[in-house]
Each structure stands twice: as C-alpha cells, then as structure tokens.
C-alpha cells in the first residue's frame, strides 16, 4: 500500500515524534523498550527489537516527565513492516485521549513535520 493510500485510510492525522516508551505484550509483566515514531488520536507507529505479530494485544507505558507512574495505553498490533509496528489504540479513557491530544499538540509546537 502506498503512503498516500494509508493516509487516506486513516481516521486521525498523525505527527512524527521521537518518544521512548516501554511495552508489555499480551498481559506479560516484563517491560520491553520501544520508540514511538509517530502518534495520532487512533494509534502509533513504533519501533522495537521485540518481534510481534498482527492482532497481538499490548500495553504501552508512557513515562512522562513529572509523573510518578507511567501512563498506560492499550493497543493492538495492526501492521508489522520494515518501518515498524502499527498499533491501534483500544479502551481509551477520556483522560488518556486528552493526554494523547496533548502529546500531538506538543509535537506540532516543536515543529515536528506531520506524516
């Protein structure tokens, strides 16, 4: 699929970012390092050395400056390709949705190009 076709299929705009996170796969407690490379209201594109398959459930722990505990966002792997793993958010609370919107605005203010 071309990048333009992927953009047309998306419901939410994404912005490029560089954000270190930790992920937990299918209810495991072990945290694996990962990096978000773009984020939107509906999901993220991330890179990790961990091998994952489509339809795997995961928890993304966002370690935010000033917060004692990581903010946890749940998602499902919808795509795996050489650019990374496409993850669609699931079970988003209003507070988490506000946090994601804040992260998107912050990336836009910092002049990160939109994807």
Secondary structure, DSSP 8 states (H G I E B T S, - for coil): --HHHHHHH-SS-EEEEEEEEEEEETT-S--EEEEEEEEETTEEEEE-SS---TT-EEEEEE--TT-SS-EEEEEEEEEEETTEEEEEEES--HHHHHHHHHHHHHHHHTT--B-
